[in-house]
Amino acid sequence: MIDTNVNVGSFREKLKEYINVLKMTRKPDREEFLMTAKVAIAVMFTIGFLGFVIYLLMDVLPGALR
């Protein structure tokens, strides 16, 4: 026989934790949002640039080593 009280109890506890986290959150102000957006764009640009450099190295180096 399966003990459903344990599953329901742990589910309720987890749900209470999620609700508490949602109660503590707030909407970011404009300055905070813009800073987060700038950081995200900078990280995407850096990763893209690094990938492009690796692509160029993989494309150019094999021909230069012949």
Backbone bond lengths (Angstrom), bond angles and torsions (degrees), N, CA, C in turn:
res aa  C-N    CA-C-N  psi(-1)  N-CA   C-N-CA  omega(-1)  CA-C   N-CA-C  phi
1 M - - - 1.450 - - 1.530 109.25 -
2 I 1.312 117.30 138.44 1.459 122.69 -177.20 1.524 109.51 -91.28
3 D 1.325 115.53 134.35 1.459 120.77 178.75 1.529 108.89 -87.29
4 T 1.333 116.68 99.54 1.466 120.73 -176.59 1.518 112.41 -78.86
5 N 1.319 118.44 -18.36 1.464 120.85 -179.79 1.525 111.21 -64.36
6 V 1.306 117.30 -35.78 1.462 120.93 179.80 1.520 109.82 -66.90
7 N 1.321 117.82 -45.04 1.459 121.29 -179.37 1.523 111.82 -65.11
8 V 1.329 117.50 -43.05 1.460 121.07 -179.81 1.522 109.76 -67.62
9 G 1.315 117.21 -40.19 1.464 120.78 179.72 1.512 112.13 -64.35
10 S 1.324 116.94 -44.46 1.461 119.23 179.61 1.524 110.71 -68.43
11 F 1.324 116.85 -33.67 1.468 120.42 176.90 1.526 110.36 -64.66
12 R 1.325 116.60 -43.75 1.467 120.26 179.74 1.525 111.19 -64.82
13 E 1.320 116.95 -40.56 1.468 120.10 177.99 1.525 110.82 -62.18
14 K 1.313 116.41 -44.17 1.469 120.94 179.55 1.526 109.90 -64.33
15 L 1.328 116.79 -40.26 1.460 121.14 178.47 1.528 110.80 -63.16
16 K 1.328 117.39 -40.32 1.467 120.93 177.36 1.527 110.77 -63.13
17 E 1.324 116.99 -39.86 1.465 120.48 177.68 1.524 110.56 -62.29
18 Y 1.319 117.43 -44.74 1.465 121.16 179.15 1.528 111.07 -62.27
19 I 1.322 116.77 -42.25 1.464 120.87 179.78 1.523 110.21 -63.82
20 N 1.336 117.68 -41.57 1.462 120.71 178.40 1.523 111.41 -62.35
21 V 1.317 117.37 -40.52 1.463 120.54 178.18 1.525 109.96 -63.93
22 L 1.325 117.21 -43.90 1.462 120.55 179.61 1.526 111.95 -64.32
23 K 1.325 117.94 -32.79 1.463 121.01 178.07 1.527 111.35 -68.48
24 M 1.329 117.44 -30.98 1.464 121.06 -178.01 1.523 112.74 -81.98
25 T 1.319 118.00 -16.39 1.459 119.86 -176.56 1.520 110.65 -76.22
26 R 1.331 114.47 158.97 1.456 120.20 177.22 1.521 108.44 -143.87
27 K 1.300 115.58 160.44 1.459 121.08 177.77 1.531 107.91 -76.07
28 P 1.345 117.50 132.11 1.468 118.57 -179.85 1.528 110.52 -69.98
29 D 1.341 115.17 146.71 1.459 117.45 175.38 1.527 109.28 -75.98
30 R 1.310 116.46 174.01 1.466 121.48 -173.69 1.525 111.70 -60.08
31 E 1.327 116.63 -43.26 1.468 120.65 -178.18 1.532 111.40 -63.19
32 E 1.324 116.69 -43.79 1.464 120.93 179.46 1.531 110.98 -65.33
33 F 1.320 116.74 -40.53 1.459 120.67 178.75 1.523 111.14 -63.71
34 L 1.339 116.68 -45.13 1.462 120.09 -179.70 1.527 111.50 -63.84
35 M 1.326 117.26 -38.56 1.465 120.20 178.43 1.526 110.19 -64.41
36 T 1.317 117.33 -43.42 1.462 120.95 178.30 1.523 110.88 -63.05
37 A 1.330 116.89 -41.19 1.466 120.67 178.99 1.524 110.87 -64.77
38 K 1.332 117.39 -41.47 1.468 121.02 179.21 1.525 111.15 -62.89
39 V 1.318 116.47 -43.03 1.466 120.21 179.41 1.520 110.15 -64.36
40 A 1.322 117.35 -42.94 1.468 120.59 179.81 1.522 111.08 -62.99
41 I 1.328 117.38 -41.95 1.466 120.89 178.75 1.522 110.59 -65.61
42 A 1.338 117.12 -41.06 1.466 120.45 179.10 1.524 111.27 -63.15
43 V 1.324 117.01 -40.74 1.468 120.69 179.33 1.527 110.28 -66.57
44 M 1.330 117.58 -42.99 1.468 120.07 178.30 1.523 111.06 -62.58
45 F 1.331 117.23 -41.89 1.459 120.90 178.60 1.528 110.63 -63.16
46 T 1.330 116.99 -43.71 1.464 121.15 -179.18 1.521 111.22 -62.76
47 I 1.323 117.35 -45.67 1.463 120.72 179.73 1.527 110.38 -65.39
48 G 1.322 117.36 -40.94 1.462 120.67 177.70 1.512 112.04 -63.90
49 F 1.330 117.09 -43.15 1.460 121.31 179.12 1.525 110.64 -64.29
50 L 1.322 116.74 -42.20 1.464 120.74 178.17 1.527 110.43 -62.57
51 G 1.313 117.72 -42.45 1.463 120.92 176.96 1.517 111.93 -63.06
52 F 1.335 117.20 -38.89 1.458 121.01 178.71 1.524 110.90 -66.40
53 V 1.332 117.44 -41.00 1.469 120.89 177.81 1.522 110.31 -63.21
54 I 1.322 117.31 -43.03 1.466 120.54 178.09 1.523 109.96 -63.20
55 Y 1.326 117.44 -41.03 1.466 120.95 177.22 1.525 110.68 -60.30
56 L 1.331 117.18 -46.56 1.463 120.08 179.68 1.524 111.33 -61.62
57 L 1.326 116.64 -42.55 1.465 119.71 178.94 1.522 111.33 -62.88
58 M 1.309 117.31 -40.70 1.463 120.72 -179.59 1.530 110.82 -71.14
59 D 1.325 117.43 -26.61 1.459 121.34 -178.97 1.531 111.62 -85.45
60 V 1.319 117.83 -39.19 1.466 122.08 -174.01 1.528 112.14 -87.62
61 L 1.312 118.14 -42.59 1.468 120.84 -174.11 1.526 114.30 -61.14
62 P 1.319 120.54 -43.60 1.470 117.81 179.67 1.528 112.70 -59.95
63 G 1.323 118.86 -36.61 1.459 121.51 178.06 1.519 112.17 -72.14
64 A 1.320 117.59 -32.26 1.464 121.46 -178.59 1.522 111.70 -76.68
65 L 1.309 118.05 -23.18 1.464 121.14 -177.49 1.519 112.83 -84.85
66 R 1.313 119.15 -6.44 1.466 121.78 -178.47 1.486 111.58 -78.27
